[in-house]
Amino acid sequence: MKLLPRILSPLRELLFRLEKYVAGISLLGLLLLSLFQILARDLFNTGYPSIEILIRHLVLIVIFMGAAMAVDEYKHIKLDIANAFLRRAAKWYMFRIVFFLAAIISAVFCFYSSLFWLDEWHYIPVNEKWAVPLLSVMPIGFALLAIHFFIAALIGLPRGDESS
């Protein structure tokens, strides 16, 4: 059983580092584009509608990367009422079941957001086709969440964590 965490831990760390950098770069881009848009509107009485679309998608990237990092660090939303009444062995089983179900739900969301993305690709007006690749953040984000939940379900509770 200790072989599985040893195999999956490097993948988990790599994903975490990658998500941290993507979230940081996206947040910086979000701030710079927002500042540019504010200055353009206030100083030159003009704005760029395309920047608004980029800002919306950068927000989604930051949200999905943050959610994936929260799952990786076991700092996501928990049901503390159930946690308070369960023993360590019951928490271990409950943790794995809940995380496995969350992985399945995230995978289903990934599938349907992929269908949404394909639908957008086929039916979006030609002048907005450039923004469609940005929508891939939804299936990619849900896929990352599914991977993190699945790895957490396989590895189990962190050692010494009585509150998870």
VENMO-V298762 format. One record per residue. N is the residue number from 1. D_FIRST is the distance of its C-alpha to the first C-alpha in Angstrom with 2 decimals. Layout:
n = (N/N)
d_first = (D_FIRST/D_FIRST)
This chain:
n = (1/2/3/4/5/6/7/8/9/10/11/12/13/14/15/16/17/18/19/20/21/22/23/24/25/26/27/28/29/30/31/32/33/34/35/36/37/38/39/40/41/42/43/44/45/46/47/48/49/50/51/52/53/54/55/56/57/58/59/60/61/62/63/64/65/66/67/68/69/70/71/72/73/74/75/76/77/78/79/80/81/82/83/84/85/86/87/88/89/90/91/92/93/94/95/96/97/98/99/100/101/102/103/104/105/106/107/108/109/110/111/112/113/114/115/116/117/118/119/120/121/122/123/124/125/126/127/128/129/130/131/132/133/134/135/136/137/138/139/140/141/142/143/144/145/146/147/148/149/150/151/152/153/154/155/156/157/158/159/160/161/162/163/164)
d_first = (0.00/3.79/5.34/5.86/7.61/9.32/10.62/11.71/13.16/16.14/17.01/17.00/19.21/21.46/22.02/22.77/25.26/26.87/27.27/28.72/31.30/32.20/32.70/34.77/36.93/37.43/38.45/40.86/42.31/42.64/44.57/46.78/47.65/48.42/50.62/52.37/53.01/54.41/56.66/57.84/58.79/60.46/62.25/63.07/63.05/60.70/57.07/54.79/53.25/50.63/49.26/48.65/46.47/44.49/44.08/42.73/40.09/39.15/38.63/36.22/34.30/34.08/32.98/30.19/28.87/29.09/27.30/24.40/24.28/24.48/21.46/19.52/20.69/20.24/24.05/25.05/26.96/25.43/26.85/27.55/29.46/26.52/24.36/26.94/26.84/23.16/21.17/17.84/15.92/18.21/17.78/14.02/14.90/18.01/16.48/14.17/17.18/19.64/17.84/17.28/20.98/22.02/20.43/22.42/25.53/25.33/25.04/28.08/29.92/29.16/30.68/33.76/34.33/34.30/36.97/38.88/38.71/40.06/42.74/43.79/43.94/46.34/48.57/48.83/52.29/52.75/53.55/50.17/48.05/46.95/44.94/42.86/40.25/39.67/38.63/35.58/34.00/33.31/31.19/29.46/28.84/27.44/25.23/23.85/23.30/21.51/19.19/18.50/18.01/15.65/13.46/13.69/12.85/9.59/8.66/10.38/13.01/13.81/13.61/16.92/18.09/19.96/22.25/20.07)
